Structures are given as C-alpha cells and as structure tokens.
Amino acid sequence: MQFTTNFSIWDGESGYVMVAYQVEKDSQGKTILTATENKVGLSDKKTLTILDSFGRLYFEYFYKAPTDEEGKWVEDWTESSFVPEKIKLHLINGDKDLPLIIPMRAGGAGTSLAAAPSSPLMKK
C-alpha cells in the first residue's frame, strides 16, 4: 500500500512524504510488515520493520461506490477516483486473526480524489 501524507514516522509533520507499507518475507522466511518513507523531492529513503511476529499479514480495503448504500471488503484497490473509507490489516497467528481497522481521510472531510493531482496506489 502506497500513498502520500504530511506526517513522517521519523520526523512527525514534515511536508509531503511518500510512504509504502509492504508485506514481505524476511531472510528467515517470516512474514513482516515494513514501512519505507521518502520525502517528495529528496532521494533519501528510510525503511523500518514494523511487525515481524505474525504468521501472515494482509490488507483489505473497504469499497463503497458513491451510489452504493452498503460497501464490501476487497483485497485489491483498483479505484483511481477515490480512496477507501477504511483499511483493514489482518494480523494472523495460527488460527487467530486480529484485524486492525484504520479509518481513512483524504482532502479534508471528503474521500473524493477528483481534484487531486494523482491518486494513491493501493495494492496488496
């Protein structure tokens, strides 16, 4: 999952930051969640392992079209005109799934990206 924000894990509020959260395997084959940040316009990137103690990790996105009354959870985000209302990070250990739901906000009160110069890229 990749998006721009004005908040850095390392520096707090610090202008435009491109952040990418990625689920991957480490050198021992464990599933880990990493965050990589790059301040827009600079080549310096910082990477941090956030989670490394779970058997499986994955994202889901809450999809609700503007005319839909109800939404649904999807594993791939393909929309380019708006962001999901919320994102769910599944933290799985054995048969236990500990979902963490993260509400999203883009451009103030709304979630439309019609006026945004580019849309976030969100994939598993």
C-alpha positions as CSV (number, residue, x, y, z in Angstrom):
1,M,0.0,0.0,0.0
2,Q,1.5,3.3,-1.0
3,F,0.3,6.9,-0.5
4,T,1.4,10.5,0.2
5,T,1.0,12.1,3.6
6,N,2.3,15.1,5.5
7,F,3.3,13.0,8.6
8,S,6.5,11.1,8.8
9,I,7.1,8.1,11.2
10,W,10.5,9.6,11.9
11,D,10.0,13.4,11.7
12,G,6.3,14.0,12.6
13,E,4.8,16.7,10.4
14,S,7.3,17.4,7.7
15,G,5.8,18.3,4.3
16,Y,4.9,15.7,1.6
17,V,6.1,12.2,2.3
18,M,5.6,9.2,0.1
19,V,5.1,6.1,2.3
20,A,4.9,2.5,1.3
21,Y,3.7,-0.3,3.6
22,Q,4.7,-3.7,2.3
23,V,4.1,-7.2,3.4
24,E,7.1,-9.4,2.5
25,K,9.2,-12.3,3.6
26,D,12.4,-11.7,5.6
27,S,15.7,-13.7,5.1
28,Q,14.4,-16.4,7.5
29,G,11.1,-16.7,5.6
30,K,9.0,-14.9,8.2
31,T,6.2,-12.6,7.1
32,I,7.0,-9.0,8.0
33,L,5.4,-5.5,7.5
34,T,7.8,-2.8,6.5
35,A,7.4,0.9,6.0
36,T,9.5,2.9,3.6
37,E,9.4,6.7,3.5
38,N,10.7,9.2,1.0
39,K,10.2,12.9,1.3
40,V,9.0,14.1,-2.0
41,G,11.8,15.7,-4.0
42,L,14.6,14.1,-2.0
43,S,16.4,10.8,-2.8
44,D,16.9,9.7,0.8
45,K,14.7,6.7,1.8
46,K,14.2,5.3,5.3
47,T,12.9,1.8,5.9
48,L,11.6,0.3,9.2
49,T,10.3,-3.2,10.0
50,I,7.0,-2.6,11.9
51,L,5.7,-6.1,12.5
52,D,7.6,-9.4,12.4
53,S,5.8,-11.7,14.8
54,F,2.8,-12.9,12.8
55,G,2.4,-16.0,10.6
56,R,0.5,-14.0,8.0
57,L,-0.3,-10.3,7.3
58,Y,-2.5,-8.8,4.6
59,F,-4.5,-5.7,3.8
60,E,-8.2,-5.3,2.8
61,Y,-9.9,-2.2,1.6
62,F,-13.5,-1.1,2.2
63,Y,-15.1,-0.4,-1.2
64,K,-18.2,1.6,-1.4
65,A,-19.1,3.3,-4.6
66,P,-20.6,6.8,-4.3
67,T,-24.1,5.5,-5.2
68,D,-23.9,2.3,-3.1
69,E,-25.8,2.0,0.2
70,E,-23.6,-0.7,1.5
71,G,-19.9,-1.4,1.0
72,K,-17.7,-4.5,1.0
73,W,-14.1,-5.5,1.8
74,V,-11.8,-6.2,-1.2
75,E,-8.2,-7.3,-1.2
76,D,-7.1,-5.2,-4.2
77,W,-7.9,-1.5,-4.6
78,T,-8.4,-0.6,-8.3
79,E,-10.3,2.8,-8.0
80,S,-8.4,5.9,-9.1
81,S,-11.1,8.5,-8.3
82,F,-11.5,7.9,-4.6
83,V,-9.8,6.3,-1.6
84,P,-11.3,3.6,0.6
85,E,-13.3,4.7,3.7
86,K,-11.2,2.3,5.8
87,I,-8.4,-0.2,5.5
88,K,-8.2,-3.5,7.5
89,L,-4.8,-5.0,8.3
90,H,-5.1,-8.7,9.2
91,L,-2.6,-9.9,11.8
92,I,-2.8,-13.7,11.7
93,N,-1.0,-16.1,14.1
94,G,-2.1,-19.7,13.9
95,D,-5.9,-19.8,13.7
96,K,-6.3,-16.3,15.3
97,D,-7.0,-13.3,13.0
98,L,-6.5,-10.0,14.8
99,P,-7.9,-7.4,12.4
100,L,-6.9,-3.7,12.8
101,I,-9.2,-1.3,11.1
102,I,-7.7,2.1,10.0
103,P,-10.1,4.9,9.0
104,M,-9.0,7.0,6.0
105,R,-9.4,10.6,5.3
106,A,-8.3,12.4,2.1
107,G,-8.6,16.1,1.3
108,G,-10.4,17.1,4.4
109,A,-13.9,15.9,5.0
110,G,-14.5,14.0,1.7
111,T,-12.9,11.0,0.2
112,S,-13.2,12.1,-3.5
113,L,-9.9,12.5,-5.4
114,A,-11.4,14.4,-8.3
115,A,-9.4,17.5,-7.5
116,A,-6.2,15.6,-6.5
117,P,-3.3,15.7,-9.0
118,S,-2.7,12.0,-8.6
119,S,-4.3,9.1,-6.8
120,P,-2.8,6.7,-4.2
121,L,-1.7,3.3,-5.4
122,M,-3.1,0.7,-3.1
123,K,-2.4,-3.0,-3.7
124,K,-1.7,-6.0,-1.5
